[in-house]
């Protein structure tokens, strides 16, 4: 299949998703320290789960060059695309993780385990990731990038058992250390102007 003409920088683990996306896009495997400014997007692709630290590294590299960043990875029985992080728009991977974590019913238990053991789970390739699922994911990535149809604050989920596709939008988290930006609370920052409001 002929690659889509979009100059993308790809940082990947060489797995099924990485190979499928490289076949779909005109991509270049990026050496560390290479300048990203000649690329339309930085894609980070992993057949497993990536830690916040790895995502932070990729995000900083892309934003320092003024290039959007799009992570693609698997998590259990799902392949995930996004969110597309742009230099000029709030809403990043940390906002997404915080929103997803707080939506879980078992979040207090998960948080207690993480605090007690202070470890991140090891990246692990999903046993459900097949060549067909990787190709569908790559097709979605290429089609949406070419159509500029990936909103900044959207996560696309591909079920690896059923290959169903769904998209989920989220709001930037005001407590996000990367893009929250809540001002400090003070009496001076809360002016009260009282005026009559007759009905």
Backbone as a printed PyTorch tensor [residue, N CA C, xyz], in Angstrom:
tensor([[[  0.8380,  -1.1770,   0.0000],
         [  0.0000,   0.0000,   0.0000],
         [  0.8770,   1.2320,   0.0000]],

        [[  0.5190,   2.2440,  -0.8040],
         [  1.2970,   3.4700,  -0.9000],
         [  1.1330,   4.3210,   0.3600]],

        [[  2.2610,   4.8550,   0.9180],
         [  2.1380,   5.6380,   2.1320],
         [  1.4270,   6.9630,   1.8900]],

        [[  0.7340,   7.4360,   2.8980],
         [  0.0890,   8.7310,   2.8540],
         [  1.1610,   9.8070,   2.9270]],

        [[  1.0180,  10.8550,   2.0720],
         [  2.0160,  11.9100,   2.0220],
         [  1.8380,  12.8800,   3.1760]],

        [[  2.3780,  12.5410,   4.3060],
         [  2.3720,  13.4110,   5.4660],
         [  3.6860,  13.1650,   6.1760]],

        [[  4.4830,  14.2000,   6.2860],
         [  5.8010,  14.0290,   6.8970],
         [  5.6440,  13.9470,   8.4140]],

        [[  5.7400,  12.7380,   8.9230],
         [  5.5760,  12.4880,  10.3530],
         [  6.8680,  11.9310,  10.9210]],

        [[  7.2350,  12.4130,  12.0850],
         [  8.3600,  11.8370,  12.8150],
         [  7.7810,  10.7520,  13.7200]],

        [[  8.3480,   9.5700,  13.6650],
         [  7.8200,   8.4440,  14.4390],
         [  8.8760,   7.9480,  15.4190]],

        [[  8.4870,   7.9030,  16.6910],
         [  9.3180,   7.2870,  17.7190],
         [  8.5240,   6.0740,  18.1800]],

        [[  9.0470,   4.8780,  17.9240],
         [  8.2840,   3.6820,  18.2450],
         [  9.1410,   2.5730,  18.7860]],

        [[  8.4550,   1.5120,  19.1940],
         [  9.1560,   0.3670,  19.7770],
         [  9.4120,  -0.7430,  18.7560]],

        [[  9.0690,  -0.5100,  17.4830],
         [  9.2950,  -1.5020,  16.4450],
         [  8.2630,  -2.6130,  16.4000]],

        [[  7.1900,  -2.4930,  17.1860],
         [  6.1580,  -3.5270,  17.2440],
         [  5.1590,  -3.4440,  16.0970]],

        [[  4.0470,  -4.1710,  16.2390],
         [  3.0320,  -4.2450,  15.1900],
         [  2.4410,  -2.8790,  14.8470]],

        [[  2.0900,  -2.0910,  15.8630],
         [  1.5210,  -0.7650,  15.6040],
         [  2.5250,   0.1240,  14.8850]],

        [[  3.7640,   0.0950,  15.3360],
         [  4.8210,   0.9040,  14.7380],
         [  4.9910,   0.5550,  13.2510]],

        [[  5.0300,  -0.7360,  12.9470],
         [  5.2060,  -1.1750,  11.5590],
         [  4.0160,  -0.7710,  10.6920]],

        [[  2.8020,  -0.9480,  11.2140],
         [  1.6030,  -0.6270,  10.4360],
         [  1.5130,   0.8720,  10.1610]],

        [[  1.8380,   1.6980,  11.1470],
         [  1.7840,   3.1490,  10.9500],
         [  2.8780,   3.5970,   9.9880]],

        [[  4.0660,   3.0210,  10.0880],
         [  5.1520,   3.3650,   9.1680],
         [  4.7810,   3.0320,   7.7260]],

        [[  4.0190,   1.9650,   7.5020],
         [  3.5840,   1.6150,   6.1480],
         [  2.5450,   2.5950,   5.6180]],

        [[  1.7280,   3.1570,   6.5000],
         [  0.6440,   4.0660,   6.0980],
         [  1.1090,   5.4910,   5.8690]],

        [[  2.1030,   5.9290,   6.6220],
         [  2.5370,   7.3210,   6.5590],
         [  3.9230,   7.4280,   5.9380]],

        [[  4.1920,   8.5640,   5.3270],
         [  5.5510,   8.8700,   4.9280],
         [  6.2330,   9.3130,   6.2000]],

        [[  6.9010,   8.3880,   6.8460],
         [  7.4430,   8.6840,   8.1680],
         [  8.9470,   8.5100,   8.1700]],

        [[  9.5350,   9.0400,   9.1980],
         [ 10.9730,   8.9520,   9.3660],
         [ 11.2400,   8.5490,  10.7980]],

        [[ 12.0170,   7.4910,  10.9670],
         [ 12.3850,   7.0840,  12.3190],
         [ 13.3610,   8.1300,  12.8400]],

        [[ 13.0700,   8.6510,  13.9960],
         [ 13.7750,   9.8330,  14.4830],
         [ 14.8810,   9.4670,  15.4530]],

        [[ 16.0730,   9.9740,  15.1720],
         [ 17.1770,   9.8050,  16.1120],
         [ 17.0350,  10.8460,  17.2210]],

        [[ 17.5470,  10.5300,  18.4000],
         [ 17.4090,  11.4940,  19.4870],
         [ 18.2110,  12.7430,  19.1490]],

        [[ 17.6430,  13.8840,  19.5010],
         [ 18.2960,  15.1550,  19.2340],
         [ 17.9940,  15.7400,  17.8720]],

        [[ 17.3520,  14.9880,  16.9790],
         [ 17.0210,  15.5210,  15.6580],
         [ 15.9560,  16.5920,  15.7690]],

        [[ 16.0360,  17.5930,  14.8920],
         [ 15.0890,  18.6910,  14.8880],
         [ 13.7620,  18.2240,  14.2890]],

        [[ 12.6570,  18.6030,  14.9330],
         [ 11.3310,  18.1730,  14.4850],
         [ 10.6360,  19.1950,  13.5950]],

        [[ 11.2210,  20.3950,  13.4560],
         [ 10.4860,  21.4900,  12.8090],
         [ 10.0940,  21.2290,  11.3640]],

        [[ 10.7530,  20.2990,  10.7040],
         [ 10.4050,  19.9950,   9.3130],
         [  9.2890,  18.9600,   9.2090]],

        [[  8.7540,  18.5170,  10.3500],
         [  7.7120,  17.4880,  10.3660],
         [  6.3510,  18.0950,  10.7070]],

        [[  5.3020,  17.4330,  10.2610],
         [  3.9350,  17.8960,  10.5410],
         [  3.4690,  17.4590,  11.9200]],

        [[  3.9870,  16.3400,  12.4050],
         [  3.5340,  15.7850,  13.6910],
         [  4.5790,  14.8100,  14.2250]],

        [[  4.6590,  14.7040,  15.5480],
         [  5.4690,  13.6690,  16.1900],
         [  4.5180,  12.5930,  16.6860]],

        [[  4.7210,  11.3730,  16.2060],
         [  3.9290,  10.2210,  16.6570],
         [  4.7970,   9.3570,  17.5570]],

        [[  4.2850,   9.0020,  18.7300],
         [  4.9730,   8.0240,  19.5590],
         [  4.0880,   6.7830,  19.5980]],

        [[  4.6750,   5.6670,  19.2160],
         [  3.8870,   4.4510,  19.0080],
         [  4.4670,   3.3110,  19.8410]],

        [[  3.5760,   2.6320,  20.5730],
         [  4.0190,   1.5270,  21.4210],
         [  2.9650,   0.4330,  21.4330]],

        [[  3.4200,  -0.8060,  21.3600],
         [  2.5110,  -1.9420,  21.4660],
         [  2.0910,  -2.1840,  22.9120]],

        [[  2.6740,  -1.4600,  23.8370],
         [  2.3480,  -1.5960,  25.2520],
         [  1.9710,  -0.2570,  25.8450]],

        [[  1.9650,  -0.2200,  27.1550],
         [  1.6020,   0.9750,  27.8850],
         [  2.8600,   1.8000,  28.1200]],

        [[  2.7600,   3.1340,  27.9980],
         [  3.9040,   4.0050,  28.2760],
         [  3.6470,   4.8040,  29.5400]],

        [[  4.6800,   5.0320,  30.3100],
         [  4.5610,   5.7530,  31.5730],
         [  4.3540,   7.2410,  31.3290]],

        [[  3.9110,   7.9340,  32.3570],
         [  3.7740,   9.3870,  32.2770],
         [  5.1160,  10.0450,  31.9830]],

        [[  6.1900,   9.4950,  32.5510],
         [  7.5170,  10.0730,  32.3380],
         [  7.9070,  10.0040,  30.8600]],

        [[  7.6450,   8.8710,  30.2090],
         [  7.9530,   8.7400,  28.7770],
         [  7.0890,   9.6960,  27.9640]],

        [[  5.7970,   9.7650,  28.2890],
         [  4.9180,  10.6910,  27.5770],
         [  5.3510,  12.1380,  27.7900]],

        [[  5.7530,  12.4790,  29.0080],
         [  6.2250,  13.8450,  29.2760],
         [  7.4290,  14.1870,  28.4170]],

        [[  8.3540,  13.2510,  28.2840],
         [  9.5580,  13.4660,  27.4670],
         [  9.1910,  13.7620,  26.0160]],

        [[  8.2900,  12.9500,  25.4460],
         [  7.8770,  13.1460,  24.0570],
         [  7.1450,  14.4740,  23.8900]],

        [[  6.2680,  14.7780,  24.8310],
         [  5.4920,  16.0220,  24.7520],
         [  6.4130,  17.2340,  24.7750]],

        [[  7.3690,  17.2550,  25.6940],
         [  8.3050,  18.3870,  25.7840],
         [  9.0940,  18.5430,  24.4940]],

        [[  9.5230,  17.4290,  23.9310],
         [ 10.3110,  17.4780,  22.6940],
         [  9.4940,  18.0630,  21.5480]],

        [[  8.2570,  17.6240,  21.4240],
         [  7.4040,  18.1290,  20.3410],
         [  7.0750,  19.6020,  20.5410]],

        [[  6.6710,  19.9630,  21.7400],
         [  6.2580,  21.3320,  21.9820],
         [  7.4240,  22.3030,  21.8810]],

        [[  8.6310,  21.8590,  22.2320],
         [  9.8180,  22.7200,  22.0920],
         [ 10.0680,  23.0580,  20.6240]],

        [[  9.6480,  22.1740,  19.7240],
         [  9.8080,  22.4110,  18.2860],
         [  8.5710,  23.0280,  17.6500]],

        [[  7.5070,  23.2150,  18.4470],
         [  6.2830,  23.7950,  17.8990],
         [  5.4910,  22.8260,  17.0310]],

        [[  5.6360,  21.5290,  17.2940],
         [  4.9930,  20.4810,  16.4890],
         [  3.9610,  19.7560,  17.3500]],

        [[  2.7820,  19.4180,  16.8050],
         [  1.8200,  18.6150,  17.5740],
         [  2.3780,  17.2210,  17.8670]],

        [[  1.8870,  16.6270,  18.9540],
         [  2.3300,  15.2950,  19.3680],
         [  1.1110,  14.3960,  19.5070]],

        [[  1.2080,  13.1760,  18.9560],
         [  0.1110,  12.2090,  19.0170],
         [  0.6230,  10.8660,  19.5150]],

        [[  0.2170,  10.4430,  20.7310],
         [  0.6080,   9.1200,  21.2000],
         [ -0.3700,   8.0410,  20.7130]],

        [[  0.1620,   6.8760,  20.4050],
         [ -0.6440,   5.7100,  20.0110],
         [ -0.0870,   4.5320,  20.8010]],

        [[ -0.9540,   3.8290,  21.5470],
         [ -0.4760,   2.7420,  22.3910],
         [ -1.6130,   1.7730,  22.6800]],

        [[ -1.2730,   0.6590,  23.3460],
         [ -2.3070,  -0.2890,  23.7640],
         [ -2.3800,  -0.2940,  25.2870]],

        [[ -3.5490,  -0.6750,  25.7480],
         [ -3.7980,  -0.7470,  27.1830],
         [ -4.8100,  -1.8730,  27.3840]],

        [[ -4.3290,  -3.0140,  27.8160],
         [ -5.2250,  -4.1550,  28.0050],
         [ -5.8540,  -4.5960,  26.6950]],

        [[ -7.1740,  -4.5160,  26.6190],
         [ -7.9050,  -4.9750,  25.4380],
         [ -8.2440,  -3.8360,  24.4850]],

        [[ -7.4740,  -2.7410,  24.5490],
         [ -7.7760,  -1.5830,  23.7020],
         [ -6.5110,  -1.0000,  23.0960]],

        [[ -6.6600,  -0.4670,  21.8820],
         [ -5.6260,   0.3930,  21.2900],
         [ -6.1510,   1.8150,  21.4160]],

        [[ -5.2630,   2.7410,  21.7550],
         [ -5.6850,   4.1200,  22.0050],
         [ -4.9150,   5.0830,  21.1070]],

        [[ -5.6310,   6.0520,  20.5610],
         [ -5.0380,   7.1030,  19.7420],
         [ -5.3700,   8.4290,  20.4050]],

        [[ -4.3210,   9.1570,  20.7870],
         [ -4.5630,  10.4980,  21.3010],
         [ -4.2510,  10.6380,  22.7720]],

        [[ -4.4600,  11.8240,  23.2460],
         [ -4.9750,  12.9890,  22.5440],
         [ -3.8780,  13.6690,  21.7150]],

        [[ -4.2970,  14.3840,  20.6760],
         [ -3.3700,  15.1940,  19.8980],
         [ -3.0630,  16.4330,  20.7340]],

        [[ -1.8160,  16.5840,  21.1160],
         [ -1.4100,  17.7050,  21.9640],
         [ -0.7760,  18.7620,  21.0770]],

        [[ -1.4120,  19.9350,  21.0350],
         [ -0.9150,  21.0480,  20.2210],
         [ -0.2170,  22.0680,  21.1100]],

        [[  0.7790,  22.7630,  20.5480],
         [  1.4930,  23.7640,  21.3470],
         [  0.6030,  24.9040,  21.8390]],

        [[ -0.4720,  25.2000,  21.1160],
         [ -1.2770,  26.3770,  21.4370],
         [ -2.6230,  26.0550,  22.0770]],

        [[ -2.8310,  24.8010,  22.5170],
         [ -4.1410,  24.4320,  23.0620],
         [ -3.9860,  23.5990,  24.3300]],

        [[ -4.7770,  23.8910,  25.3770],
         [ -4.7150,  23.0640,  26.5840],
         [ -5.3950,  21.7180,  26.3480]],

        [[ -5.0690,  20.7570,  27.1710],
         [ -5.6300,  19.4100,  27.0570],
         [ -4.5390,  18.4560,  26.6120]],

        [[ -3.9700,  17.7200,  27.5690],
         [ -2.8280,  16.8610,  27.2530],
         [ -3.0590,  15.4550,  27.8060]],

        [[ -2.0350,  14.6100,  27.7100],
         [ -2.1290,  13.2420,  28.1960],
         [ -2.3510,  13.1880,  29.7020]],

        [[ -1.8000,  14.1420,  30.4440],
         [ -2.0150,  14.1570,  31.8960],
         [ -3.4650,  14.5100,  32.2310]],

        [[ -4.0310,  15.4910,  31.5140],
         [ -5.4520,  15.8230,  31.7130],
         [ -6.2970,  14.5810,  31.4700]],

        [[ -5.9930,  13.8730,  30.3920],
         [ -6.7380,  12.6660,  30.0440],
         [ -6.6090,  11.6120,  31.1430]],

        [[ -5.3990,  11.3640,  31.6100],
         [ -5.2010,  10.3510,  32.6530],
         [ -5.9390,  10.7240,  33.9340]],

        [[ -5.8870,  12.0110,  34.2930],
         [ -6.5650,  12.4490,  35.5090],
         [ -8.0730,  12.2790,  35.3700]],

        [[ -8.6210,  12.6690,  34.2190],
         [-10.0650,  12.5230,  33.9910],
         [-10.4670,  11.0490,  34.0200]],

        [[ -9.6860,  10.1990,  33.3510],
         [-10.0180,   8.7790,  33.3190],
         [ -9.9130,   8.1590,  34.7060]],

        [[ -8.8780,   8.5390,  35.4470],
         [ -8.6880,   7.9720,  36.7750],
         [ -9.8480,   8.3270,  37.6950]],

        [[-10.2720,   9.5830,  37.6750],
         [-11.3330,  10.0080,  38.5880],
         [-12.7110,   9.5020,  38.1670]],

        [[-12.8260,   9.0170,  36.9420],
         [-14.1000,   8.4450,  36.4960],
         [-14.2380,   6.9760,  36.9060]],

        [[-13.1420,   6.3720,  37.3640],
         [-13.1800,   4.9690,  37.7740],
         [-13.8370,   4.8360,  39.1390]],

        [[-14.6960,   3.8530,  39.2690],
         [-15.3340,   3.5980,  40.5670],
         [-14.3360,   3.0960,  41.5990]],

        [[-13.2970,   2.4060,  41.1310],
         [-12.3250,   1.8470,  42.0620],
         [-11.1030,   2.7450,  42.2470]],

        [[-11.2120,   4.0260,  41.8760],
         [-10.0650,   4.9290,  41.9390],
         [ -9.4380,   5.0170,  43.3350]],

        [[-10.2080,   5.1200,  44.4280],
         [ -9.5610,   5.1860,  45.7440],
         [ -8.6760,   3.9740,  46.0330]],

        [[ -9.1120,   2.7950,  45.6030],
         [ -8.3210,   1.5830,  45.8210],
         [ -7.0580,   1.6170,  44.9610]],

        [[ -7.2040,   1.9900,  43.6900],
         [ -6.0550,   2.0660,  42.7810],
         [ -5.0350,   3.0720,  43.3130]],

        [[ -5.5060,   4.2350,  43.7350],
         [ -4.6080,   5.2680,  44.2560],
         [ -3.8830,   4.7660,  45.5140]],

        [[ -4.5850,   4.0770,  46.3960],
         [ -3.9630,   3.5610,  47.6200],
         [ -2.8530,   2.5640,  47.2880]],

        [[ -3.0780,   1.6970,  46.3160],
         [ -2.0630,   0.7150,  45.9170],
         [ -0.8530,   1.4320,  45.3350]],

        [[ -1.0960,   2.4310,  44.4560],
         [  0.0250,   3.1580,  43.8570],
         [  0.8270,   3.9120,  44.9070]],

        [[  0.1440,   4.5170,  45.8640],
         [  0.8470,   5.2590,  46.9060],
         [  1.6520,   4.3240,  47.8060]],

        [[  1.0850,   3.1760,  48.0960],
         [  1.7810,   2.2430,  48.9980],
         [  3.0250,   1.6560,  48.3470]],

        [[  2.9030,   1.2450,  47.0770],
         [  4.0190,   0.5780,  46.4140],
         [  4.8440,   1.5050,  45.5410]],

        [[  4.3270,   2.6910,  45.2490],
         [  5.0480,   3.7360,  44.5120],
         [  5.7370,   3.2170,  43.2600]],

        [[  5.0280,   2.3870,  42.5090],
         [  5.6030,   1.8930,  41.2610],
         [  4.5850,   2.0230,  40.1400]],

        [[  5.1110,   2.1600,  38.9360],
         [  4.2730,   2.1510,  37.7460],
         [  4.2860,   0.7380,  37.1870]],

        [[  3.1660,   0.2890,  36.5810],
         [  3.1890,  -1.0420,  35.9790],
         [  4.1860,  -1.1010,  34.8210]],

        [[  4.7490,  -2.2570,  34.6250],
         [  5.6970,  -2.4500,  33.5240],
         [  4.9570,  -2.4040,  32.1900]],

        [[  5.5560,  -1.7460,  31.1650],
         [  4.9270,  -1.7680,  29.8470],
         [  4.8170,  -3.2020,  29.3470]],

        [[  3.6520,  -3.5500,  28.8470],
         [  3.4220,  -4.9150,  28.4000],
         [  2.5770,  -4.8910,  27.1400]],

        [[  3.0050,  -5.6410,  26.1310],
         [  2.2600,  -5.7100,  24.8770],
         [  0.9610,  -6.4670,  25.1120]],

        [[ -0.1250,  -5.9300,  24.5780],
         [ -1.4010,  -6.6060,  24.7340],
         [ -1.4050,  -7.8970,  23.9180]],

        [[ -1.7820,  -9.0230,  24.5240],
         [ -1.8410, -10.2740,  23.7700],
         [ -2.9570, -10.2610,  22.7260]],

        [[ -3.8760,  -9.2890,  22.8080],
         [ -4.9740,  -9.2110,  21.8520],
         [ -4.6330,  -8.3900,  20.6090]],

        [[ -3.4640,  -7.7420,  20.5960],
         [ -3.0790,  -6.9300,  19.4360],
         [ -2.6720,  -7.8440,  18.2870]],

        [[ -3.4380,  -7.7690,  17.1960],
         [ -3.1670,  -8.5760,  16.0120],
         [ -2.7460,  -7.6610,  14.8640]],

        [[ -2.3130,  -8.2590,  13.7700],
         [ -1.9440,  -7.4890,  12.5840],
         [ -3.1390,  -6.7080,  12.0630]],

        [[ -4.3150,  -7.3150,  12.0730],
         [ -5.5250,  -6.6440,  11.5890],
         [ -5.8560,  -5.4320,  12.4660]],

        [[ -5.7920,  -5.5900,  13.7770],
         [ -6.0700,  -4.4780,  14.6880],
         [ -5.0470,  -3.3650,  14.5060]],

        [[ -3.7810,  -3.7260,  14.3150],
         [ -2.7330,  -2.7250,  14.0930],
         [ -2.9840,  -1.9740,  12.7890]],

        [[ -3.4140,  -2.6760,  11.7430],
         [ -3.6930,  -2.0210,  10.4580],
         [ -4.8950,  -1.0850,  10.5530]],

        [[ -5.9260,  -1.4910,  11.2760],
         [ -7.0950,  -0.6190,  11.4680],
         [ -6.6860,   0.6340,  12.2330]],

        [[ -5.8840,   0.4700,  13.2710],
         [ -5.4030,   1.6160,  14.0460],
         [ -4.5740,   2.5420,  13.1670]],

        [[ -3.6810,   1.9800,  12.3740],
         [ -2.8380,   2.7840,  11.4840],
         [ -3.6840,   3.5260,  10.4510]],

        [[ -4.7070,   2.8530,   9.9230],
         [ -5.5990,   3.4940,   8.9490],
         [ -6.3160,   4.6920,   9.5850]],

        [[ -6.8020,   4.5180,  10.8120],
         [ -7.4700,   5.6260,  11.5030],
         [ -6.5170,   6.7880,  11.7500]],

        [[ -5.3070,   6.4900,  12.1870],
         [ -4.3190,   7.5450,  12.4310],
         [ -4.0490,   8.3160,  11.1430]],

        [[ -3.7600,   7.5930,  10.0540],
         [ -3.4360,   8.2560,   8.7820],
         [ -4.6110,   9.0640,   8.2400]],

        [[ -5.8030,   8.4800,   8.2540],
         [ -6.9740,   9.1760,   7.7100],
         [ -7.2700,  10.4480,   8.4900]],

        [[ -7.1930,  10.3760,   9.7910],
         [ -7.5160,  11.5580,  10.6040],
         [ -6.4280,  12.6140,  10.5270]],

        [[ -5.1740,  12.1990,  10.4650],
         [ -4.1100,  13.1920,  10.3220],
         [ -4.2020,  13.9030,   8.9790]],

        [[ -4.4780,  13.1520,   7.9200],
         [ -4.5680,  13.7610,   6.5820],
         [ -5.7640,  14.6930,   6.4720]],

        [[ -6.8480,  14.3650,   7.1440],
         [ -8.0420,  15.2020,   7.0890],
         [ -8.0160,  16.2890,   8.1590]],

        [[ -6.9250,  16.3280,   8.9340],
         [ -6.8240,  17.2520,  10.0780],
         [ -8.0710,  17.1200,  10.9380]],

        [[ -8.5020,  15.8730,  11.1620],
         [ -9.7640,  15.6090,  11.8540],
         [ -9.5800,  15.0390,  13.2510]],

        [[ -8.4180,  15.2650,  13.8550],
         [ -8.2490,  14.8080,  15.2290],
         [ -8.3470,  16.0370,  16.1230]],

        [[ -9.4420,  16.1750,  16.8410],
         [ -9.5290,  17.3030,  17.7640],
         [ -8.4700,  17.1710,  18.8580]],

        [[ -8.0910,  18.3070,  19.4430],
         [ -7.0440,  18.3030,  20.4700],
         [ -7.4210,  17.4430,  21.6640]],

        [[ -8.6450,  17.5140,  22.1150],
         [ -9.0230,  16.8350,  23.3620],
         [ -9.9400,  15.6510,  23.0660]],

        [[ -9.3830,  14.6590,  22.3560],
         [-10.1760,  13.4800,  22.0150],
         [ -9.3110,  12.2420,  22.1080]],

        [[ -9.8870,  11.1940,  22.6420],
         [ -9.2380,   9.8920,  22.7000],
         [-10.0460,   8.9380,  21.8310]],

        [[ -9.3910,   8.2860,  20.8810],
         [-10.0470,   7.2750,  20.0530],
         [ -9.6510,   5.9060,  20.5880]],

        [[-10.6460,   5.0600,  20.8030],
         [-10.4250,   3.7400,  21.3890],
         [-10.8520,   2.6720,  20.3900]],

        [[ -9.9640,   1.7230,  20.1240],
         [-10.2670,   0.5860,  19.2500],
         [-10.2790,  -0.6590,  20.1370]],

        [[-11.4340,  -1.3220,  20.2350],
         [-11.5260,  -2.5600,  21.0150],
         [-10.7970,  -3.6700,  20.2840]],

        [[ -9.8140,  -4.2820,  20.9090],
         [ -9.0150,  -5.3060,  20.2330],
         [ -9.7470,  -6.6420,  20.1090]],

        [[-10.7810,  -6.8640,  20.9010],
         [-11.5720,  -8.0960,  20.7670],
         [-12.5730,  -7.9860,  19.6260]],

        [[-13.2520,  -6.8410,  19.5430],
         [-14.3570,  -6.6800,  18.5790],
         [-14.0310,  -5.7430,  17.4390]],

        [[-12.9230,  -4.9860,  17.5440],
         [-12.5070,  -3.9750,  16.5750],
         [-13.5170,  -2.8390,  16.4240]],

        [[-14.3260,  -2.6240,  17.4690],
         [-15.2240,  -1.4760,  17.4550],
         [-14.4170,  -0.2160,  17.7710]],

        [[-14.8610,   0.9160,  17.2130],
         [-14.1450,   2.1770,  17.3650],
         [-15.0670,   3.1840,  18.0300]],

        [[-14.5600,   3.8760,  19.0360],
         [-15.3290,   4.9410,  19.6760],
         [-14.4000,   6.1030,  19.9860]],

        [[-14.9720,   7.3100,  20.0230],
         [-14.1980,   8.5050,  20.3440],
         [-14.7800,   9.1550,  21.5800]],

        [[-13.9040,   9.6710,  22.4210],
         [-14.3130,  10.2640,  23.6890],
         [-13.6090,  11.5980,  23.8680]],

        [[-14.3780,  12.6590,  24.0390],
         [-13.7830,  13.9690,  24.2780],
         [-13.6570,  14.2020,  25.7780]],

        [[-12.7730,  15.0900,  26.1450],
         [-12.5780,  15.4230,  27.5540],
         [-12.1960,  16.8930,  27.6600]],

        [[-12.4220,  17.4530,  28.8260],
         [-12.0410,  18.8330,  29.0970],
         [-10.6530,  18.8600,  29.7240]],

        [[ -9.8830,  19.9250,  29.4850],
         [ -8.6130,  20.0320,  30.1950],
         [ -8.8760,  20.0370,  31.6960]],

        [[ -8.0070,  19.3980,  32.4450],
         [ -8.1730,  19.3540,  33.8880],
         [ -7.5500,  20.6120,  34.4960]],

        [[ -8.3110,  21.3820,  35.2650],
         [ -7.7520,  22.6160,  35.8300],
         [ -6.6030,  22.3690,  36.8020]],

        [[ -6.4730,  21.1510,  37.3190],
         [ -5.3850,  20.8310,  38.2480],
         [ -4.1830,  20.1930,  37.5510]],

        [[ -4.2150,  20.1120,  36.2240],
         [ -3.1160,  19.5080,  35.4760],
         [ -1.8610,  20.3620,  35.6320]],

        [[ -0.7170,  19.7400,  35.9840],
         [  0.5090,  20.5230,  36.1400],
         [  1.0450,  21.0730,  34.8220]],

        [[  0.6440,  20.4770,  33.7060],
         [  1.1470,  20.9160,  32.4000],
         [  0.3420,  22.0690,  31.8050]],

        [[ -0.9880,  21.9890,  31.8910],
         [ -1.7910,  22.9890,  31.1900],
         [ -2.9940,  23.4790,  31.9840]],

        [[ -3.0220,  23.2110,  33.2730],
         [ -4.1530,  23.6380,  34.0900],
         [ -4.2620,  25.1430,  34.2280]],

        [[ -3.2410,  25.7730,  34.7770],
         [ -3.1840,  27.2180,  34.8370],
         [ -4.2180,  27.9080,  35.7050]],

        [[ -4.6640,  27.2850,  36.7960],
         [ -5.5660,  27.9820,  37.7030],
         [ -4.7860,  29.0760,  38.4270]],

        [[ -5.3080,  30.2940,  38.4760],
         [ -4.5960,  31.3530,  39.2110],
         [ -4.6830,  31.1010,  40.7120]],

        [[ -3.7250,  31.6570,  41.4440],
         [ -3.7620,  31.5490,  42.9060],
         [ -4.9900,  32.2680,  43.4320]],

        [[ -5.5900,  31.6870,  44.4620],
         [ -6.7760,  32.2770,  45.0640],
         [ -6.3490,  33.3090,  46.1090]],

        [[ -6.8830,  34.5260,  45.9900],
         [ -6.5540,  35.5780,  46.9600],
         [ -7.7000,  36.5830,  46.9960]],

        [[ -7.7790,  37.3890,  48.0380],
         [ -8.8440,  38.4050,  48.0960],
         [ -8.7420,  39.4140,  46.9510]],

        [[ -7.5220,  39.7290,  46.5270],
         [ -7.3410,  40.6840,  45.4410],
         [ -7.8060,  40.1100,  44.0970]],

        [[ -7.7470,  38.8050,  43.9670],
         [ -8.1480,  38.1760,  42.6990],
         [ -9.6490,  37.9440,  42.6190]],

        [[-10.3760,  38.3060,  43.6660],
         [-11.8240,  38.0870,  43.6860],
         [-12.5500,  39.4120,  43.9510]],

        [[-12.5070,  40.3430,  42.9950],
         [-13.2030,  41.6170,  43.2280],
         [-14.7120,  41.4060,  43.2450]],

        [[-15.3580,  42.0990,  44.1360],
         [-16.8100,  42.0120,  44.2350],
         [-17.3930,  43.3760,  43.9140]],

        [[-18.1060,  43.4430,  42.8370],
         [-18.7760,  44.6770,  42.4730],
         [-20.2660,  44.4530,  42.6230]],

        [[-20.8560,  45.1200,  43.5880],
         [-22.2890,  44.9460,  43.8330],
         [-23.0510,  46.0450,  43.0930]],

        [[-24.0480,  45.6030,  42.3280],
         [-24.9030,  46.5500,  41.5930],
         [-26.3410,  46.1030,  41.7340]],

        [[-27.2540,  47.0580,  41.6670],
         [-28.6500,  46.6580,  41.7170],
         [-29.0300,  45.9340,  40.4400]],

        [[-29.8630,  44.8920,  40.5660],
         [-30.3520,  44.1210,  39.4200],
         [-31.8740,  44.0650,  39.5110]],

        [[-32.5550,  45.1990,  39.2310],
         [-34.0320,  45.1730,  39.3400],
         [-34.6400,  44.2420,  38.3030]],

        [[-35.7240,  43.5640,  38.6930],
         [-36.4240,  42.6620,  37.7800],
         [-37.5740,  43.3890,  37.1190]]])
